[in-house]
Amino acid sequence: MTGTDTIPGNLYYGGFDLGAPELPDARMVSICLEWIGKYCRPRKTINNAHGSYGLKHVVETWATSRRATGTEYISNGSLIAAFIRAGYRCVREGDGPNAVFNFQYIGPKVGERGCTKRMPYAAKEWAAVEDQ
């Protein structure tokens, strides 16, 4: 699947074919598009290391780290819709609600000395790297 506005008819709030046919949330899609624009770049191949469900949690904690109070929720379907709208290829993972994309993460990475660096996951990790 590709295209800037070609959102599949079976993509709902929770992901592909998941739950009631409630569409992805426009505000959540906007937050995801901001994160994608800041921290992702297209690549030729699909990145199977990071699926939509895990990425939605990364975007949630990033968005939460930018709030004065409270937490931010991002639905799986909104994350998928944002990647599609941003022009990334989307491949559904089997018959499940999740997807993978042809993206490369280019944002800040965290990790203990001597360990493989990874994208921030917790809000406090995002707050620490965004303050640098």
Secondary structure, DSSP 4 states (H G I P E B T S, - for coil): ---SS---TTEETTEET-SSSPPPPHHHHHHHHHHHHHHEEEEEEEETTS-HHHHHHHHHHHHHHTSSSS-----HHHHHHHHHHTT--EEE-TTSS-EEEEEEE-S--B--TTS--B---SHHHHHHHHT-
